[in-house]
Amino acid sequence: MADLKGKVAYITGGSKGIGFSVAEALLNAGMKVAISGRSKETVEAAATQLGDQRNVLAIQSDVTKLVDEEHAVKMILNKWGQLDVVLANAGIGYFAPIDEMTQEQWHNMINTNLNGVFHTLKASVEALKASKGYYITLASLAGTNFFAMGAGYNATKFGVVGFTQAVMLDLRKYDIKVSTIMPGSVATHFNNNEPSEKDAWKIQPEDIGELVLDLLKMHPRTLPSKIEVRPSRPDKK
Ligand SMILES: NC(=O)c1ccc[n+]([C@@H]2O[C@H](COP(=O)([O-])OP(=O)(O)OC[C@H]3O[C@@H](n4cnc5c(N)ncnc54)[C@H](OP(=O)(O)O)[C@@H]3O)[C@@H](O)[C@H]2O)c1
């Protein structure tokens, strides 16, 4: 996208962590940004923290429900009349050996991480066709590296990577760009983490904000479709 000023983005799970930092980066680049989360209070507080309310929209939406995502996209189109960038970022993780993982944890992860990215795209694809926009998923290195106690999370993130790559092939004929970002450890609230000094070695969420900006500014002839990003030096244990 040659000029990001005035372009409109929707970030699912923008109330904290990576989604919040990407929202900050896009706002600083002159974009208008809608963020979502499951709790009205939390997402509204995050929107207030982001600043100028003319350029920010807080939406209560649970990505596990297609009807919520359809409502979110309607709100954005009603407010700004266009939708140029969609970041399907909302995600959760439960980590346990498979014999200890509950059915509820399994279904929550599949419904949020995998069904969620589908719902977000299903709700926004016509708007993205109209804008020749950009759809980005937040996958993970867990979408290519499997590990013990990660069966459920691995299943969702391998799924997100495969989904996004196939969608890229489906949508490029409409000039819609599609990428998946696959980070290693990021210093966020993920998995009940409280970000602190101990996370200094990790990727910082604002680094993912910079990465998303780089993708949006890439010359339209070129598409980085699958981006692995990791801490330069792993934790010294
Ligand atoms: N942190 C890492 O090390 C890491 C590494 C690789 C990939 N990722 C991926 O990055 C994405 C963002 O995670 P994060 O690290 O930023 O975690 P985070 O700090 O826990 O933030 C997660 C965000 O997702 C939202 N969310 C969760 N379930 C939702 C639902 N059903 N509907 C709407 N929003 C929902 C949360 O909002 P509410 O709680 O307010 O609903 C929150 O805004 C996830 O997909 C995660 O798998 C994270």
The ligand as a MOL file (V3000), in Angstrom:
LIG
                    3D

  0  0  0     0  0            999 V3000
M  V30 BEGIN CTAB
M  V30 COUNTS 48 52 0 0 0
M  V30 BEGIN ATOM
M  V30 1 N 3.0580 -14.4460 22.9050 0
M  V30 2 C 3.6750 -15.3520 22.1810 0
M  V30 3 O 4.7540 -15.8550 22.5470 0
M  V30 4 C 3.1060 -15.7600 20.8550 0
M  V30 5 C 3.9450 -16.4250 19.9560 0
M  V30 6 C 3.4480 -16.8160 18.7110 0
M  V30 7 C 2.1370 -16.5310 18.3770 0
M  V30 8 N 1.3270 -15.8980 19.2790 0 CHG=1
M  V30 9 C -0.0530 -15.6400 18.8600 0
M  V30 10 O -0.2710 -14.2420 18.8670 0
M  V30 11 C -1.6620 -13.9810 19.0160 0
M  V30 12 C -1.8530 -12.8880 20.0620 0
M  V30 13 O -1.4280 -13.3900 21.3220 0
M  V30 14 P -0.6840 -12.5090 22.4120 0
M  V30 15 O 0.6410 -13.1100 22.6210 0
M  V30 16 O -0.8020 -11.0730 22.0910 0 CHG=-1
M  V30 17 O -1.5700 -12.8980 23.6980 0
M  V30 18 P -2.3880 -11.9970 24.7610 0
M  V30 19 O -1.5240 -10.9160 25.3110 0
M  V30 20 O -2.9600 -13.0120 25.7000 0
M  V30 21 O -3.5570 -11.3500 23.8830 0
M  V30 22 C -4.5570 -12.1640 23.3050 0
M  V30 23 C -5.6510 -11.2910 22.7080 0
M  V30 24 O -6.6450 -12.1540 22.1140 0
M  V30 25 C -7.9270 -11.7590 22.5870 0
M  V30 26 N -8.8360 -12.9090 22.5350 0
M  V30 27 C -8.6810 -14.1370 23.0690 0
M  V30 28 N -9.7340 -14.9130 22.7640 0
M  V30 29 C -10.5760 -14.1580 21.9960 0
M  V30 30 C -11.8330 -14.3840 21.3710 0
M  V30 31 N -12.4500 -15.5660 21.4520 0
M  V30 32 N -12.3790 -13.3740 20.6470 0
M  V30 33 C -11.7660 -12.1740 20.5520 0
M  V30 34 N -10.5900 -11.9050 21.1380 0
M  V30 35 C -9.9980 -12.8750 21.8500 0
M  V30 36 C -7.6720 -11.2190 23.9910 0
M  V30 37 O -8.6860 -10.3140 24.3580 0
M  V30 38 P -9.7680 -10.5760 25.5280 0
M  V30 39 O -9.1000 -11.4600 26.5570 0
M  V30 40 O -10.0630 -9.2000 25.9990 0
M  V30 41 O -10.9070 -11.2530 24.8470 0
M  V30 42 C -6.3650 -10.4510 23.7520 0
M  V30 43 O -6.6320 -9.1810 23.2150 0
M  V30 44 C -2.3070 -15.3260 19.3710 0
M  V30 45 O -2.9280 -15.8530 18.2140 0
M  V30 46 C -1.1310 -16.1880 19.7720 0
M  V30 47 O -1.3870 -17.5610 19.5430 0
M  V30 48 C 1.7840 -15.4870 20.4970 0
M  V30 END ATOM
M  V30 BEGIN BOND
M  V30 1 1 1 2
M  V30 2 2 2 3
M  V30 3 1 2 4
M  V30 4 1 4 5
M  V30 5 2 4 48
M  V30 6 2 5 6
M  V30 7 1 6 7
M  V30 8 2 7 8
M  V30 9 1 8 9
M  V30 10 1 8 48
M  V30 11 1 9 10
M  V30 12 1 9 46
M  V30 13 1 10 11
M  V30 14 1 11 12
M  V30 15 1 11 44
M  V30 16 1 12 13
M  V30 17 1 13 14
M  V30 18 2 14 15
M  V30 19 1 14 16
M  V30 20 1 14 17
M  V30 21 1 17 18
M  V30 22 2 18 19
M  V30 23 1 18 20
M  V30 24 1 18 21
M  V30 25 1 21 22
M  V30 26 1 22 23
M  V30 27 1 23 24
M  V30 28 1 23 42
M  V30 29 1 24 25
M  V30 30 1 25 26
M  V30 31 1 25 36
M  V30 32 1 26 27
M  V30 33 1 26 35
M  V30 34 2 27 28
M  V30 35 1 28 29
M  V30 36 1 29 30
M  V30 37 2 29 35
M  V30 38 1 30 31
M  V30 39 2 30 32
M  V30 40 1 32 33
M  V30 41 2 33 34
M  V30 42 1 34 35
M  V30 43 1 36 37
M  V30 44 1 36 42
M  V30 45 1 37 38
M  V30 46 2 38 39
M  V30 47 1 38 40
M  V30 48 1 38 41
M  V30 49 1 42 43
M  V30 50 1 44 45
M  V30 51 1 44 46
M  V30 52 1 46 47
M  V30 END BOND
M  V30 END CTAB
M  END
